[in-house]
Amino acid sequence: MNYETILYETSPDGVATITLNRPDRLNAFNHKMGEEFKDAWDRVKRDRDVRAVVLRAAGDRAFSSGADVKEGGWADKTLPPFDWEDPGPSLGPKQNAVWKPVICAVHGIAAAGAFYWLNEADIIICSEDAQFFDPHVTFGMVSAVEPTGMLGRIPLGEIMRMILLGNDERISAQTALRISLVSEVTSRELLWDRAHELAAIIAVKPAAATQGSVKAVWEARDLPPSVAVKVALTYTQLGNPLGEAEVDRWSVPKAKWHLR
């Protein structure tokens, strides 16, 4: 598929980079972008040379403003409301069964439907100019899917404050760090390089170990704690023999670690 709304590239270090590429529309998504993301996630899943993904956005103003309302949003208003489809199965990596780690690099505005990507990222970092908010309630719309996806990522009180204040308050990069929406804040100039650096560090690790870890943790979110722990054991039983076969733990060089 030739992409019109995103850019897709891979590098020799095992990292695939997907760039939202509608900067003139604040990288708002439309149905075309949904189709292209489904294809891109399938490419990620099938390419054995890809071991980690960076998701970022073109332009200076926004990571994404959500659905493109000038194109009518996502829902087909000509259909009965219960026939409307959710964008998540098109946009999100986890709903496309991609268990390769995804690092999301956010700059500028990240609003409303942008959380479809944030909610399914494994690591989110942002630049100092990042601003997060959800305008649905301001425009008389129920905010439900995006905030529900945030449960378990940030505290409930922060979710409720964001959706109920709508356009009247934005979450800064430093507040996003404090509430664990992001795990790191950097400069705009270094954002893309830092996201790629993190992805490349992950990409050299055995794929069975990284993907098994991602899948185990994300699937545990849907299970009662005691069941989740029992299911998690099966991932170690299946994944460890594969991953350990790629590593001689006694000859692994010491990492040049740093404190975060």
N, C-alpha and C positions, 0 to 999 in steps of 0.2 A: 504494500500500500504506500502511495505517495502522500505524505502528510501535508496538510494545509494549516493546521492550528497548533501543531507541536513540532519540536525538533527532537530527533532521536539519534544518538551517537554512542559508540562504544570506544573504549580505550584498551590498550594492551594490558593494563593492570587489573582487568576484570571488572571494571566499572561501566555501567550503562548510565547515560545522562539523558533525562527527559526534560525538555524545556517547554513550558507553556508559552505559546508564541502568538498571542493576540494582544500585544501591548496597546494598540489603539483602542481596544475595548476593555482595558484594565485586566486583560487575560481572563475575562468572563468566559464560562464554558457554554457551548451550545451542543446541539445533537451531533454535529460533525466532530467536535472534539471528543464527545463520548465514544463515537465509533472508532476514532483514531486511538484513544486510550485503550480500548479493548484489544485492538490489534497490537499496540505497543507492549501491553502487559503479557500478551501471549508470546511475543518475541523474547521478552525477558525470561519468561518461564522456560522456553524451549532452547535458549542459547546456553549451552553448558559452560561457555567461556565467561559468561556474565555471572558474577558472584555477589554483587551489591549494586544498588541503584541510587543515584542522586536525582531528586525532583526539584526543579527550580523554575524561575519565570523570567521572561525577557522584559525589557523596558525599565524605566526608572520609578514608576509610580506605584506599582502593585504586584504582589504575588498573584492574587486573584480576587475579584469582587463578587465571585459566586456565579450564579446563572445569568446569562445575558438577557436582561429584561426587555431590551429593545427588540429582541427577536421573539419576544413572547414568553420568555422564561423556559422552563423545561416541560411543564405540564401542557398537554394538548387540550386546550379549553373547549374544543369541539366535542370531546368525549365526556361521558359521565365521570364524575370525580373519582369513583372507585376503579376506573380504568386507567387512571394516571399512573405512570411509572416513576420510580425513584431513580435519581442519577447514580446512586452508589454503585450498583452492579456494573456500570460502565466505567466509572472513574477510579474507584479504589483498588489498590493492589490486593488486599486481603479478600475482597469479594470476587476477585479474579483468580483466587488460589495461587497467588504469588507469595512464596515464603522466603524469597531472597530479601535480605535486609534493605530497607528503604530509608534514606536520609533526606529529609525535606529542608530546603534552604529558603527561608522566608525573608522578603524585604518589602517595605512599603505596606500597602493595605492587604490584609487577609480577612475577608468578610464573608458572612453567610455561607454559601455553598463551598467556599474555599476549605471549610472544615471537613468536607468529604475526603480530601487528601490528608489533611493534618490528622484526622482521627485514625487513619490507617497507616500512618508513618511509624517507624520504629524509633527513629531519632529525629527531633526537630531542633534546628538551630535558626537563629535569625540575626539580622543586622540591627544596628542601633535605631534605625528609622522605622522599624516594623510597628504596625498598629493592628490589633485584632479587635473585631467587634461583630455583632449580629444585628442587622437592622430590621428583621422581620416584624417584630411587634410594633415598631414605629409606623410601619406601613399597613397595620391592621392584619398582619398575617401571623398565624400560629408558628412559633419556633419550636420544632419537635425533633426532627430527624438529626440535625447537626448537633444540638446539645445532648441528645441521648447518646450519640456516638462518643461524646467527651467523657461520659461517666467512667470513672476509673482512671482517667488521665489527669483531671484537675478536680479540686474539691467542689462539692455540690453547691456550696454558697457562692463560689466564683462563677459557676455556670449560670445560676439563677440571676445573679447581678448583671452579667453580660447580656442575657436575653431580655430581661425586663427593662433595663435602661436603654436598650436599643441604640439609636444614633446619638444619644446624649452623652455617652462615655465610651472611650476606647482604651483598650489595654495596651500599655506601652511595652517596649522590649524588656525593661527591667522588671515590670510587674509580671510579665509572662514568665520570666526566669524565676521569680519568687514563688509563683503558684505552680511551677513545674509544667507549664504549657510548652516551654522550650527548655533545653538543657544547657544552652550556651548562647551568649550574645557576642557578636564580633562586629567589625566595621563593614560597611557596604563593600568596600574595596576587597576585603579578604573573604567575604561570605562564600563565594563559589569555590574558591581554592580550599577553604577549610572544610566545606562539605565533601569535596572530592577526596581530601586527605583522610577524613574519617572513613569514607567508603572504601578507599584503597587499603587502609589498615585491616578492615573487616574482610576484604576480598581475598587476602592471602591465607586466611584461615580455612580449614577444611569445610567444604560446602555442606557435608552431612551434619557437621556440628552447628554451623550457623543457621541453616534452614530448619533443622530439627528443633533448635532452641526457639526460633521465632514461632514456628507452628505450635509447639507445645504451650508456650505462654499465651498466645492469642486464643487458642482453642480453650484454654483453661478459663477464660473470662466467661464462658457460657455454662460453666459447670459449678455445682456446689463444691466448696473447698476440699472436702474429704475425697470426693470423686476425682477432682482435678489432680490431686496428688497421686492417686492410684494410676490415673491415665498417664500422668507425666513419666512415671517409671517406665512405661512401655517405649517412650521415645528414647530413653537412654539405652534400653535393651536393644532397640533396632538401630539407633544412630551411632552409638559409641563404637561398635566394632568397625563400622565403615570409616568414621572420622579418625579413630586411633590408628587405623592402618596407614593413614597418610602422614602420621606424625611419629617421630621417634622422640618421646618426651625427655629422654636422657640427653639428647644432643640438641634440643631446641635452644637457640641462643637467648641470653637474657634480654628482655625487652628494655629499651630506654624509656621507662615509664615516667609519667609526671603526675603530680597531684592536680586535681581539678577543684 
